[in-house]
Amino acid sequence: MSEELVRLARQVGREAASLVRARRPEGRVDVTATKSSPTDVVTAVDTASEELIRSRLLGERPDDGFLGEEGDGIEGASGVVWVVDPIDGTVNFVYGIPAYAVSIAARVDGVVRAAYVTNVASGEEWGAVRGAGSWRWVADERRALTPQPVAELSQALVGTGFSYSREVREKQAAAVGRLLPQVRDVRRIGAAALDLCSLAEGRLDAYVEQGLKPWDVAAGGLVAHEAGIVVTGLDGAPDERLVMATHHALAEEYFEVVRACGF
């Protein structure tokens, strides 16, 4: 079943990515709405991408549920819920920074079983099936993701992100300031799904972020997990309070440092 779900996710995700590329005009994209703050933006293309994804997925599987960033949730009756970010990294999309993704995960009875992420700008694609590994597609070939850990935390390149709330950002910046002297450097790419796939690729060594929603972490989190990355929260599963992730060889030390830095 999971293989069927990831094949459908890829089919629909590629169509959505094509729509996003086709509808992005030259220059800066107009913002049509904001959400949690004036900097938390929505574009007409976000909405169109989610509508396409919902229509295609539920057209194929009408009994499934749907949870997307831009619209109301649908309960469903099959036990499968699609968790979707139609454009992860909308601010990058608005400015034309080539790091924004379509992210689609299939959650079965509460557990993410299949995942698909594509960087719309670069065309890179990642997939995962729980218990069967994660990979990057090169054309239709699956190339397994097996990142190697750095020898020491001091050599780790860490990805992070910041809240849209000014008050929360100030606290996060202070925590990052405490983390920075203990690692190689910090990167703020602006798309959580791409950060998590970068962990699976070995382009990042660790990650920490607060304020993520289920659609931010569902697909990328499974890609990372299936590549041997530990993805966790402050005291259990990753959630809005905290997501932190790194290779299992570095996990105990890194997670202790993250907590000590006050995230």
N, C-alpha and C positions, 0 to 999 in steps of 0.2 A: 504493500500500500504506500509506504513512504517513497519508494521510487516513482510511483505514479504521481504522487503529490509534487515531488521536486521537478519532474518533467513538465507538469502543468504550470508550476510557478515560473520555470524558465521561459516557457512559451509566452505566457502572459507578461512577464517582466520585460522580455525583449520588445514586445509590442508597445508597452508603456514607455520604455526608454526611447524608442523611435518617435513616439508622440512628443515626448519632452524635447528631444533634439529638434524636431521639425517646428515646434511652436516657439522655441526660444528666439526672440528677435536679436538683431545686433544691438550692442550697447547694454545699458542697464535695464533690467526688467521692471515693469510697473508692479507695485504692491497693491493688492486689492483689499486686504484686511490685515488686522493684527490679532494676536491671541492674548497671551499672558502679560505682554508689555508692548510698548511701541516698537521694540526691536525684534519681537517674535512675529515674523511676517508670514503671510500667505499670498500666493499668486494664483492667477486664473489657471496656470498650467498645473499647479499642485492639485487643484480641484478636478481638472479634466483627467489627469493621470489616475487619481483615485477612482473616479467614476468608471473609467475604462477597466481598471483592474477588477473592481467589484463586479461589473457587468460580465466580464469574461469568466471569472472564477465561478460565480454563482450560476452563470449560464451552463457551465459544464457540470457543476455540483450544486444543485439548487437547495439541498438540505443542509449545506454547511453554514456556519456562522461567519461573521466578518467584523474585524476590529481595525479601523483605519484612523489615521491622524486627523483627517479633515471632515469626517462625517459621523453620523450616528451608527452605533454598533448594531449588529444583527445577531440574534441568539443562535438560530439554527437548531437542527435536531439530530445531526449525524455524529456529534462528538468532535468534529473537525471545525476549528476556527482559524480563519486566515488573518494573520496579524501583519499589517501593511503600512509602510511609509512610502507614499507616492513620490516624494522627493525628499530624501534625507540630505540635509545640507542646503536648505532653501536660500539662506543668505549667500552662500557661495554661488548658487544658481542666479540669484538676482544680480550679483556683481560680475558674473562671468568667470569666476575662479573654477578651474576644471576639476572639482572634487565634489560631486553630488551624485546621489545614488537612488535607484529604485530597490526597495527592500521588501521581500515577501517571505513570510514564514507560515508553515502549517502547524498549528498546535492541536494535538490529538489527545482528548481527555485530559487537558491541562498541561501537557508536556510537548515542547517543540520537537517535532520529529523530522521536518524537512525544511530546507532554507535555500533561498536564492538571493544574491545581491549582485547588482551590476553598477559600476561607475559609468554613468551615462556619458560623460565627457570623453573618457578614454576607451570605452567599450569593454573593459575587463569584466569578467564574470566569475563569480564564486558560487559553489553549491555545497550542501552537506546533507547527509542522512544520519540520524542518530544511530550510533553503533556501527556505522559503515564508513566513517571517515569524512573528510572534507577535501575539496579540490578547487583548482582554478581551471576553467575551460579554456583550451586553446583550439579554436574552431569547435569541433565536437569531441575532442580528446580531453579526458579528465586527467589532470596532473595533480597527484596527491600533495597535500600541504604538510610538511614536516619541519617546522622551524627549529633551529638550534638555539639553546639558551646561551646568554652571555655568561662569562665565568664569574663576574662579580656585579653586584648591584650598582657599584660606582660607574660601571660601563654601560648601564641600561639607558636606552632612549625611550622616553615615556610620552605617550599620547594623553591628552586631556581635553577638556572643554569647559565652558562656563555657562552659568545660568543667564536667563534674560532679565532677571531681577537685579537691580543695582545693589541692594543690600546683600543678597546672597553672593554676588560676584566679588564683593569686597572681601568676604570671608574666604571664598575659594582662592582668590589671588594670594591671600596671606598663607594659606595652606600650601599652595604651589611654591611660594617663596621659601618655605621651610623644606620642601622636598628637593628643590633644584640643586642645592649644594651636595646632595647625597647620590645624584645620578649623573649620567653623561650630559643629558640635556632634555628639554621638554619640547614637544611639538603640539600645536593646536591646529588641527586640520579642518575641523568644522563639520564633520559628518561621522556620527558614532558608528554606523554600520561599516564605513570604510576604515575607521580606526581598528575595529575588531577584526576585519579581514586582513588588515596590515599586520596585526599580531600573528595571525595564522600564516602569513607569508614570510615573517621574519623581518619586515620593514620597521616594525616597532618591537621593543622588548617587553613593554609593560604599558598599562593603561589605568587611568582613574578618572571618574566623572560622577557628578551628582546631578539629580534632576532629570534623569532619563525616563522616558515613558516605555511601555511594553514594545511599541513599534520601533523604537530606536535600537533596542538590544536583541530582539527575538531572533532575527535571521543571522545577523553578524555574530551574535553570541554563540549560536550553534556551530557556525563555521570555525570560530576560534576553539570552542570546546573539542570538536572532533579532530583538531590539529594538535591536541595535547596541551592546550591553554586552560588554566584554571580560571573560571569566570565566577565571581562571587560577590556578595554584598558585605555590609558591615558585620552582621551577625547571622548570616544565612544566605538565602538566594539573592541574586542581584535584584535591586529594586530602585525606586526613585530616590531613596535616601543615599545610596551609594552603589556604584559598579566599579569593581577593581579586577584586574586580570593580568596574568603573566604566565610564563612557562612554569610547569609544575616544579622544576628544579629550583626556581627562584621564589616560589610562591610564599613560603612561610616568612622569609626575611622581608620581602617586599610588602606584604600585607601588614606586617607589624609596623613598618616604617610609615605606611599610609595612615594608619590609625594614630600613630604618634604625631604626625604632622597636623592632625585636626580636621581631616576631611569629614 
